[in-house]
């Protein structure tokens, strides 16, 4: 072979298949494998950067949390108040039983009078906590009713002083005050008081029936028909023609009767709504009435007497 060709082949650079990047351009000695660099190890812990920032608490979420905490505190205080009320009522019942029972305390009369109280009246002891506010409002409404009847008596007296022909109205005003004040307490307030105290369906029905009649009386007194003993709107306008001061007094009394009618209607609806939540019904009222009649000693005595007489008469007929 030509020596020039051999020299060119030896001087030619090696191909890509013979290139080794780890030898740093130095040929490895024969019989030894080329050394490879060991991979570097990172000893620092890996840190991951969050791609998004956590959402900040909004103002509405903070308000919801504070509102929920306030609601929990309110419920806890209400439960503690009810527990304290039950403990107090239990201690009062124990003290009453130890002293020989409850004594009548209403109406509050002086001890030196020959007539004593007729009823036991204590809303905080007899009435459950959830119904005490309603019973107190009804008691204050009864007191307002009695005060309005007294004011009506004064108004009719003033009307009689300026118009001598109004003696009938003044006399009826006295009658209404003396009659309706105790009858309203006994006929509709006491049944309501007993209904909430013992959850009695029968007493609820008695209250509803009497109170509807009472509302009708309020409407008539509010109208104020002349000769009926009520200083209503018609009577007030009539008295205004006789005397302006007397007419103004009667207008104020007519406003009181109007307020009574409106408040009575509102409280009637409220009591009826509470009655529907207590589980009372007409069937329970019938059962309570039948049980009360049969457990009455007077009824039992009359029934036993009638049965004895019937047996004796039938025995005589057989003889």
C-alpha positions in Angstrom: 0.0 0.0 0.0 1.2 3.5 -0.6 2.8 5.0 2.5 1.0 8.3 2.0 -2.5 6.6 2.1 -1.5 4.8 5.4 -0.4 8.1 6.9 -3.7 9.8 6.1 -5.7 6.9 7.7 -3.8 7.1 10.9 -4.2 10.9 11.1 -8.0 10.8 10.5 -10.1 11.7 13.6 -12.1 8.9 15.2 -15.8 8.5 14.3 -18.8 9.1 16.4 -19.1 5.4 17.3 -15.6 5.6 18.9 -16.1 8.8 20.7 -16.3 8.6 24.6 -17.1 11.9 26.4 -16.0 10.7 29.8 -12.3 10.2 28.8 -11.7 13.9 28.6 -9.9 13.3 25.3 -7.3 11.0 26.9 -7.1 7.4 25.6 -7.4 4.9 28.3 -4.5 2.5 28.7 -4.9 -0.9 27.2 -6.6 -3.5 29.5 -8.3 -0.9 31.7 -11.9 0.2 31.4 -12.5 3.9 31.3 -13.5 5.5 34.6 -16.9 7.1 34.8 -17.7 10.0 37.2 -20.0 9.2 40.1 -23.2 11.2 40.1 -23.3 14.0 42.7 -25.8 13.5 45.6 -27.7 16.5 46.9 -27.9 16.3 50.7 -30.3 19.3 51.2 -34.0 18.4 51.7 -36.4 19.0 48.9 -38.6 22.0 49.2 -41.9 22.1 47.4 -43.1 25.6 46.6 -46.9 25.9 46.7 -48.5 26.7 43.4 -51.3 28.7 45.1 -51.6 30.6 48.3 -54.2 29.3 50.8 -57.5 31.2 50.6 -57.8 33.9 53.3 -60.8 33.8 55.6 -63.5 36.2 54.4 -65.4 38.5 56.6 -68.6 36.7 56.1 -67.1 33.4 57.3 -65.8 35.2 60.5 -69.3 36.7 61.1 -70.9 33.2 60.6 -68.5 31.7 63.2 -69.1 34.5 65.7 -72.9 34.2 65.2 -72.8 30.5 65.7 -70.8 30.9 68.9 -73.2 33.5 70.2 -76.1 31.2 69.4 -74.5 28.4 71.4 -73.8 30.7 74.3 -77.5 31.8 74.3 -78.7 28.3 74.3 -76.4 27.3 77.1 -77.6 30.3 79.2 -81.2 29.4 78.4 -80.7 25.8 79.5 -78.9 26.9 82.7 -81.8 29.3 83.4 -84.3 26.6 83.0 -82.4 24.2 85.2 -82.1 26.9 87.9 -85.9 27.5 87.5 -86.7 23.8 87.9 -84.5 23.5 90.9 -86.1 26.5 92.5 -89.6 25.2 91.8 -88.6 21.8 93.3 -87.3 23.5 96.5 -90.5 25.5 96.7 -92.7 22.5 96.3 -90.7 20.6 98.9 -91.0 23.5 101.4 -94.8 23.8 100.7 -95.3 20.1 101.2 -93.3 20.3 104.5 -95.4 23.3 105.7 -98.7 21.5 105.1 -99.6 22.5 101.5 -100.1 25.7 99.6 -102.1 28.5 101.0 -104.3 30.8 98.9 -102.6 34.1 98.2 -105.0 35.9 95.8 -106.5 38.4 96.0 -103.9 39.8 98.4 -106.0 41.0 101.3 -105.0 42.3 104.7 -104.9 39.6 107.4 -107.2 41.5 109.7 -110.1 41.2 107.3 -112.7 38.4 108.0 -112.5 37.3 104.3 -109.3 35.7 103.1 -107.8 35.0 99.7 -109.7 32.7 97.4 -107.0 31.3 95.0 -103.4 30.3 94.9 -101.7 32.4 92.2 -98.0 32.1 91.5 -97.0 32.1 87.8 -93.3 31.3 88.4 -94.2 28.2 90.4 -97.2 26.8 88.6 -96.6 27.6 85.0 -93.8 26.1 82.8 -91.0 28.4 81.8 -91.9 28.6 78.1 -95.5 29.7 78.9 -94.9 32.1 81.8 -94.6 35.2 79.5 -97.9 34.5 77.9 -99.7 34.0 81.2 -98.2 37.2 82.6 -99.4 39.1 79.6 -102.9 37.7 80.0 -102.8 38.6 83.7 -101.8 42.2 82.9 -104.5 42.3 80.2 -107.1 41.3 82.9 -105.8 44.1 85.1 -106.1 46.5 82.2 -109.6 45.2 81.7 -110.5 46.0 85.3 -109.0 49.4 85.1 -110.9 50.2 81.9 -114.2 49.3 83.5 -113.4 51.6 86.5 -112.5 54.4 84.1 -115.8 53.7 82.2 -117.7 54.1 85.5 -116.0 57.5 86.1 -116.8 58.5 82.5 -120.5 57.6 82.8 -120.6 59.5 86.2 -119.2 62.6 84.5 -121.7 62.2 81.7 -124.5 61.8 84.2 -123.4 65.0 85.9 -123.8 67.1 82.7 -126.9 65.2 81.5 -129.3 64.0 84.1 -131.0 61.7 81.6 -127.9 59.4 81.6 -128.7 57.8 85.0 -129.2 54.4 83.3 -125.8 54.5 81.7 -124.2 55.3 85.1 -126.1 52.5 86.8 -125.1 49.9 84.2 -121.5 51.1 84.4 -121.5 50.2 88.1 -123.1 46.9 87.3 -120.5 46.1 84.6 -117.6 46.9 86.9 -118.9 44.8 89.8 -119.9 41.9 87.6 -117.3 41.7 84.8 -114.2 42.3 87.0 -114.5 39.1 89.1 -116.3 37.0 86.4 -113.6 37.7 83.9 -110.9 36.5 86.3 -112.9 33.3 87.2 -114.3 32.5 83.8 -111.4 33.1 81.4 -108.2 33.9 83.2 -108.3 31.0 85.7 -109.2 28.4 83.0 -106.2 29.7 81.0 -104.0 29.6 84.1 -105.1 26.0 84.8 -104.8 24.9 81.2 -101.1 25.9 81.0 -100.4 24.6 84.5 -101.8 21.1 83.9 -101.9 20.9 80.1 -105.7 20.5 80.2 -107.6 20.4 76.9 -110.9 20.9 78.6 -109.8 24.2 80.3 -108.4 25.4 77.0 -111.8 25.0 75.4 -113.5 26.7 78.3 -111.1 29.7 77.9 -111.7 29.9 74.1 -115.5 29.8 74.5 -115.6 32.5 77.2 -112.9 34.7 75.7 -114.8 34.8 72.4 -117.8 36.1 74.3 -115.6 38.6 76.1 -114.2 39.9 72.8 -117.8 40.4 71.6 -118.5 42.5 74.8 -115.3 44.5 74.1 -116.6 45.3 70.6 -120.0 46.4 71.9 -118.4 48.6 74.6 -116.0 50.0 72.0 -119.0 51.1 69.9 -120.7 52.6 72.9 -124.4 52.4 72.1 -126.3 54.9 74.3 -128.2 53.4 77.2 -125.8 50.4 77.5 -123.6 51.8 80.1 -120.4 52.0 78.0 -118.4 55.1 77.1 -117.7 54.1 73.5 -117.3 56.2 70.4 -121.0 56.9 69.9 -121.6 57.8 73.5 -118.4 59.9 73.5 -119.5 61.9 70.5 -122.9 62.4 72.1 -121.3 63.6 75.4 -119.1 65.9 73.4 -122.1 67.9 72.4 -123.0 68.5 76.1 -119.6 69.2 77.5 -116.2 69.3 75.8 -114.2 68.1 78.8 -116.6 65.2 79.5 -116.5 64.3 75.8 -112.7 64.2 75.8 -112.8 61.9 78.9 -115.2 59.6 77.1 -113.1 59.6 73.9 -110.1 58.4 75.9 -112.2 55.7 77.5 -113.5 54.6 74.0 -109.8 54.4 73.0 -109.2 52.1 75.9 -112.0 49.8 74.9 -110.6 49.8 71.4 -107.2 48.8 72.6 -108.7 46.1 74.7 -110.5 44.6 71.7 -107.4 44.7 69.6 -105.1 43.2 72.2 -107.6 40.5 73.1 -107.8 39.4 69.5 -104.0 39.3 69.2 -103.6 37.3 72.4 -106.4 35.0 71.4 -104.5 34.1 68.3 -101.3 33.6 70.2 -102.9 31.4 72.8 -104.5 29.3 70.1 -101.2 28.9 68.3 -99.6 27.7 71.6 -102.5 25.4 72.3 -101.9 23.7 68.9 -98.3 23.0 69.9 -99.2 21.3 73.2 -100.9 18.3 71.7 -104.4 19.2 73.1 -107.5 18.1 71.2 -111.2 17.9 71.5 -111.1 14.2 72.2 -108.8 14.8 75.2 -111.2 17.5 76.4 -114.1 15.0 76.3 -112.1 12.4 78.2 -111.0 15.0 80.8 -114.6 16.1 81.2 -115.9 12.6 81.6 -113.1 11.7 84.0 -113.8 14.9 86.0 -117.5 14.3 86.2 -117.2 10.7 87.3 -114.5 11.5 89.9 -116.7 14.3 91.4 -118.0 13.2 94.8 -121.3 15.0 94.4 -121.9 13.2 91.1 -120.9 9.9 92.6 -123.2 10.4 95.6 -126.1 11.3 93.3 -125.5 8.4 91.0 -125.3 6.0 93.9 -128.5 7.4 95.4 -130.3 7.1 92.1 -129.1 3.5 91.6 -130.2 2.6 95.2 -133.7 4.0 94.7 -134.1 2.3 91.3 -133.0 -1.1 92.9 -135.4 -0.6 95.8 -138.3 0.3 93.5 -137.7 -2.7 91.3 -137.4 -5.0 94.3 -140.8 -3.7 95.7 -142.4 -4.3 92.3 -141.2 -7.9 92.3 -142.6 -8.4 95.8 
